[in-house]
């Protein structure tokens, strides 16, 4: 079905409890109610991006303290993937601060995809814009998902980014879909946009020829040195409503609480899960920004009865590491010193 903005606005603006009830009902019809997809995200190339996205600390145009780093060695990436798998992660996501990858870089990237797939993990990459041939190369390597966010509505987009167009983003999504790769695409809220911008962004995603399989909803992290560092705080209920609308418009998609969880209390996150969110990033970093602490996630999941087997396996792992530390055969990272 094709949604109209008017239909979506009516859904979004209904009483909060009615909105959550509708979203949770649709969620339970399409997903396991107490299961959350757990993903890891690694920056494989950091900083010096030529784009001017006003929210991004990796842009070379802003003084944010993010250092330029070269593309990681393959073994570093694979070791991070192995650690993610040991932590019960189901999908390993990789991001590179590029406008677009060069054709010369593609063989290296496709080799990484193949080797991580061999570990038994799903793979996702976000590398900027792709052309048709690059999308097909990644598909042949077995890439499961490609992330390319719309960020906001078409009409607000030019206030956030000038170095690539909205249609550039939609074209990349079409190349990815045509190549047979699943789409991961969402946006950022709290950038000074209006409610109708958030609604229009979600309607655009829902009305793609096939909606994204994964929809990350990010809360702006205000990074010092970026043009958006002094934006007003986002009202938590606005974030929850956006999650609920995403679930209703895209019933079968994974809806992810992405950036910003570090600043959300347990109650806000719980209401997001009630509203239909069923995916999170786990780990201390989201590219260059902080994420919610691992132990806090485990505590929250335990309180809510989410992913009970995963929570129990994490508890046993922590106990075994504590025993190893007591015996002197393991030293926690926080206590290690440089040699």
C-alpha positions as CSV (number, residue, x, y, z in Angstrom):
1,X,0.0,0.0,0.0
2,X,1.1,3.6,-0.7
3,X,0.8,5.9,2.3
4,X,-0.1,9.5,2.1
5,X,1.4,12.2,4.4
6,X,-2.1,13.0,5.6
7,X,-2.7,9.4,6.6
8,X,0.6,9.2,8.5
9,X,0.0,12.5,10.2
10,X,-3.4,11.2,11.5
11,X,-1.7,8.1,12.9
12,X,1.2,10.1,14.5
13,X,-1.1,12.7,16.2
14,X,-3.6,10.3,17.8
15,X,-3.5,9.9,21.6
16,X,-0.2,8.5,22.8
17,X,-1.6,5.3,24.3
18,X,-3.7,4.6,21.2
19,X,-0.6,5.1,19.0
20,X,1.4,2.7,21.1
21,X,-1.4,0.1,21.2
22,X,-1.7,0.2,17.4
23,X,2.1,0.0,16.9
24,X,2.5,-2.9,19.4
25,X,-0.4,-4.8,17.9
26,X,1.1,-4.5,14.4
27,X,4.5,-5.4,15.9
28,X,3.2,-8.7,17.4
29,X,1.5,-9.6,14.2
30,X,4.9,-9.5,12.4
31,X,7.7,-10.1,14.9
32,X,8.5,-12.0,18.1
33,X,7.4,-9.6,20.9
34,X,10.4,-10.1,23.2
35,X,13.2,-10.5,20.8
36,X,15.6,-7.7,19.9
37,X,18.1,-7.9,17.0
38,X,21.6,-7.1,18.3
39,X,24.1,-5.5,16.0
40,X,27.7,-4.3,16.2
41,X,29.1,-1.3,14.3
42,X,32.7,-0.7,13.5
43,X,34.3,2.4,11.8
44,X,36.7,0.9,9.3
45,X,37.8,4.3,7.9
46,X,37.4,7.3,10.2
47,X,37.5,11.1,9.5
48,X,38.3,13.4,6.6
49,X,35.0,13.0,4.9
50,X,34.5,15.7,2.1
51,X,30.8,15.9,2.7
52,X,29.2,18.8,4.8
53,X,26.5,16.9,6.7
54,X,25.9,19.3,9.6
55,X,25.5,16.6,12.2
56,X,28.7,14.6,11.4
57,X,31.9,14.9,13.4
58,X,33.8,13.1,10.6
59,X,33.4,15.9,8.1
60,X,36.7,17.5,7.2
61,X,34.9,20.9,7.2
62,X,34.4,20.9,11.0
63,X,36.8,21.0,13.9
64,X,35.5,18.2,16.1
65,X,38.7,16.5,17.3
66,X,38.1,13.4,15.2
67,X,41.4,12.3,13.7
68,X,41.8,11.2,10.2
69,X,42.5,7.4,10.1
70,X,43.3,5.2,7.1
71,X,41.2,2.1,6.2
72,X,41.7,-0.5,8.8
73,X,43.8,-3.6,8.1
74,X,41.7,-6.7,7.3
75,X,42.9,-8.6,10.4
76,X,41.7,-5.8,12.7
77,X,38.3,-5.9,11.1
78,X,38.1,-9.6,11.3
79,X,39.1,-9.7,14.9
80,X,36.4,-7.1,15.8
81,X,33.9,-9.4,13.9
82,X,35.0,-12.4,15.9
83,X,34.6,-10.5,19.1
84,X,31.1,-9.4,18.1
85,X,30.2,-13.0,17.3
86,X,31.5,-14.1,20.7
87,X,29.2,-11.5,22.3
88,X,26.1,-13.0,20.6
89,X,25.9,-10.3,17.8
90,X,23.9,-11.4,14.8
91,X,24.9,-8.6,12.3
92,X,28.3,-6.9,11.9
93,X,28.1,-3.4,10.4
94,X,31.0,-1.5,9.0
95,X,31.1,2.2,8.2
96,X,33.7,4.2,6.2
97,X,33.8,8.1,6.1
98,X,33.7,8.5,2.3
99,X,31.6,10.3,-0.2
100,X,31.8,7.1,-2.2
101,X,34.3,4.2,-2.4
102,X,36.7,4.2,-5.4
103,X,36.6,1.3,-7.8
104,X,40.2,0.5,-6.7
105,X,39.0,-0.1,-3.1
106,X,36.2,-2.5,-4.0
107,X,38.3,-5.7,-4.2
108,X,39.4,-5.1,-0.6
109,X,35.9,-4.4,0.6
110,X,34.4,-7.5,-1.1
111,X,37.1,-9.7,0.4
112,X,36.2,-8.4,3.9
113,X,32.6,-9.2,3.3
114,X,33.3,-12.7,2.2
115,X,35.6,-13.5,5.2
116,X,33.1,-12.1,7.7
117,X,30.3,-14.1,6.1
118,X,32.5,-17.1,6.5
119,X,32.4,-16.4,10.3
120,X,28.7,-17.0,10.2
121,X,27.7,-13.3,10.7
122,X,25.3,-11.2,8.6
123,X,27.1,-8.2,7.1
124,X,26.2,-4.6,6.5
125,X,28.2,-1.7,5.1
126,X,27.8,2.0,4.8
127,X,30.3,3.5,2.4
128,X,28.5,6.6,1.0
129,X,27.1,6.7,-2.5
130,X,27.5,3.6,-4.8
131,X,27.2,3.3,-8.5
132,X,25.5,0.3,-10.2
133,X,28.6,-1.8,-10.7
134,X,29.8,-1.3,-7.1
135,X,26.4,-2.4,-5.7
136,X,26.6,-5.5,-7.9
137,X,30.2,-6.3,-6.7
138,X,29.1,-6.1,-3.1
139,X,26.1,-8.3,-3.9
140,X,28.3,-11.0,-5.5
141,X,30.5,-10.9,-2.4
142,X,27.4,-11.8,-0.3
143,X,26.7,-8.4,1.5
144,X,23.4,-8.8,3.3
145,X,22.5,-5.1,4.0
146,X,23.6,-1.7,2.8
147,X,23.0,1.3,5.0
148,X,22.3,4.7,3.3
149,X,20.0,7.0,5.4
150,X,17.7,9.6,3.9
151,X,18.4,11.6,7.1
152,X,15.3,13.8,6.9
153,X,12.5,15.0,4.6
154,X,13.2,16.2,1.0
155,X,12.3,19.8,1.9
156,X,14.4,20.0,5.0
157,X,17.4,18.1,3.5
158,X,19.1,21.2,1.9
159,X,19.3,22.8,5.4
160,X,21.5,19.8,6.5
161,X,23.5,18.8,3.5
162,X,24.6,20.5,0.3
163,X,27.3,18.2,-1.1
164,X,24.9,15.5,-2.3
165,X,21.2,15.6,-3.2
166,X,18.2,13.8,-1.9
167,X,17.9,12.1,-5.3
168,X,21.6,11.0,-5.1
169,X,20.6,9.1,-1.9
170,X,17.5,7.6,-3.5
171,X,19.6,6.5,-6.5
172,X,22.0,4.6,-4.3
173,X,19.1,2.9,-2.6
174,X,17.8,1.8,-6.0
175,X,21.2,0.5,-7.1
176,X,21.4,-1.5,-3.9
177,X,17.9,-2.9,-4.3
178,X,18.4,-3.8,-7.9
179,X,21.6,-5.7,-7.0
180,X,19.6,-7.9,-4.5
181,X,21.1,-6.4,-1.3
182,X,18.7,-5.6,1.6
183,X,18.3,-1.9,2.4
184,X,19.0,-0.3,5.7
185,X,17.8,3.3,5.6
186,X,16.3,5.7,8.2
187,X,17.0,9.1,9.5
188,X,18.0,11.5,12.3
189,X,15.6,13.4,14.4
190,X,16.3,16.4,16.6
191,X,18.2,18.4,13.9
192,X,15.8,21.4,14.1
193,X,13.3,19.8,11.7
194,X,9.5,20.0,12.2
195,X,7.2,17.0,13.0
196,X,6.0,17.0,9.4
197,X,9.6,16.5,8.2
198,X,9.9,13.3,10.3
199,X,6.6,12.1,9.0
200,X,7.5,12.8,5.4
201,X,10.8,11.0,5.7
202,X,9.1,7.8,7.0
203,X,6.4,8.0,4.3
204,X,9.2,8.3,1.6
205,X,10.8,5.2,3.0
206,X,7.6,3.3,3.3
207,X,6.6,4.1,-0.3
208,X,9.8,2.9,-1.9
209,X,9.1,0.0,-4.3
210,X,9.9,-2.2,-1.4
211,X,10.3,-0.7,2.1
212,X,13.8,-1.0,3.8
213,X,14.3,-4.3,5.7
214,X,16.0,-2.2,8.4
215,X,15.0,1.3,9.5
216,X,17.4,3.0,12.0
217,X,16.0,6.0,13.8
218,X,18.8,8.1,15.2
219,X,18.5,10.8,17.9
220,X,20.9,13.7,17.1
221,X,24.1,13.5,19.1
222,X,25.2,17.1,19.4
223,X,28.9,17.0,18.7
224,X,31.0,20.1,19.6
225,X,32.4,21.7,16.5
226,X,29.5,20.7,14.2
227,X,26.9,23.3,13.1
228,X,24.2,21.4,15.1
229,X,26.1,21.4,18.4
230,X,23.6,23.8,20.1
231,X,20.3,22.3,18.9
232,X,17.6,22.1,21.5
233,X,17.0,18.9,23.4
234,X,14.6,16.4,21.7
235,X,11.4,15.6,23.5
236,X,11.5,11.9,24.3
237,X,7.8,11.4,23.5
238,X,8.6,12.7,19.9
239,X,11.2,10.1,19.5
240,X,8.9,7.3,20.7
241,X,6.1,8.6,18.4
242,X,8.5,8.4,15.5
243,X,9.4,4.8,16.3
244,X,5.7,3.9,16.5
245,X,5.0,5.5,13.2
246,X,7.9,3.7,11.5
247,X,6.5,0.4,12.9
248,X,3.0,1.1,11.6
249,X,4.1,2.3,8.2
250,X,6.6,-0.5,7.7
251,X,5.2,-3.5,9.6
252,X,7.8,-6.1,8.5
253,X,10.9,-4.0,8.9
254,X,13.4,-4.1,11.7
255,X,13.1,-0.7,13.4
256,X,16.3,0.2,15.2
257,X,16.9,2.6,18.1
258,X,20.3,3.7,16.7
259,X,22.4,6.8,17.8
260,X,21.4,8.6,21.0
261,X,20.6,5.6,23.3
262,X,23.4,6.8,25.6
263,X,21.2,9.7,26.6
264,X,17.9,7.8,26.9
265,X,16.8,6.5,30.3
266,X,15.4,3.0,30.7
267,X,11.8,4.1,30.6
268,X,12.2,5.9,27.2
269,X,13.9,2.8,25.7
270,X,11.3,0.5,27.1
271,X,8.5,2.6,25.5
272,X,10.4,2.5,22.2
273,X,10.4,-1.3,22.4
274,X,6.7,-1.1,23.2
275,X,6.3,1.1,20.2
276,X,7.8,-1.5,17.9
277,X,11.6,-1.0,18.0
278,X,13.3,-4.4,17.8
279,X,16.9,-3.7,16.9
280,X,19.8,-2.0,18.7
281,X,23.5,-1.5,18.4
282,X,25.5,-3.1,21.2
283,X,28.9,-1.9,22.2
284,X,30.7,1.2,23.4
285,X,31.1,3.0,20.1
286,X,28.9,4.0,17.1
287,X,31.5,4.9,14.6
288,X,33.0,7.9,16.6
289,X,30.1,8.5,19.1
290,X,29.5,6.8,22.4
291,X,26.8,4.2,22.7
292,X,24.9,2.9,25.8
293,X,27.1,0.8,28.1
294,X,27.0,-2.9,27.5
295,X,26.2,-3.7,31.1
296,X,23.3,-1.3,31.1
297,X,21.8,-3.0,28.1
298,X,22.1,-6.4,29.8
299,X,20.4,-5.0,32.9
300,X,17.6,-3.4,30.9
301,X,17.0,-6.5,28.8
302,X,16.8,-8.6,32.0
303,X,14.3,-6.2,33.5
304,X,12.1,-6.3,30.4
305,X,12.4,-10.1,29.7
306,X,14.0,-9.3,26.3
307,X,16.3,-11.9,24.7
308,X,16.5,-14.0,27.9
309,X,19.0,-16.6,26.4
310,X,21.3,-13.8,25.3
311,X,21.2,-12.1,28.7
312,X,21.9,-15.4,30.5
313,X,24.9,-16.1,28.2
314,X,26.3,-12.6,28.8
315,X,25.9,-13.2,32.6
316,X,27.8,-16.4,32.4
317,X,30.5,-14.8,30.3
318,X,31.0,-12.0,32.8
319,X,31.2,-14.5,35.7
320,X,33.8,-16.6,33.9
321,X,35.9,-13.4,33.2
322,X,35.6,-12.4,36.8
323,X,36.9,-15.8,37.9
324,X,39.7,-15.7,35.4
325,X,40.7,-12.2,36.6
326,X,40.7,-13.5,40.2
327,X,43.1,-16.2,39.2
328,X,45.3,-13.7,37.4
329,X,44.8,-15.2,33.9
330,X,42.7,-12.3,32.6
331,X,43.0,-8.6,33.0
332,X,40.0,-6.3,32.2
333,X,40.7,-3.6,29.6
334,X,40.2,-0.8,32.1
335,X,43.1,-2.2,34.2
336,X,45.6,-2.9,31.5
337,X,48.6,-0.7,31.2
338,X,50.8,0.0,28.1
339,X,53.9,-2.0,28.0
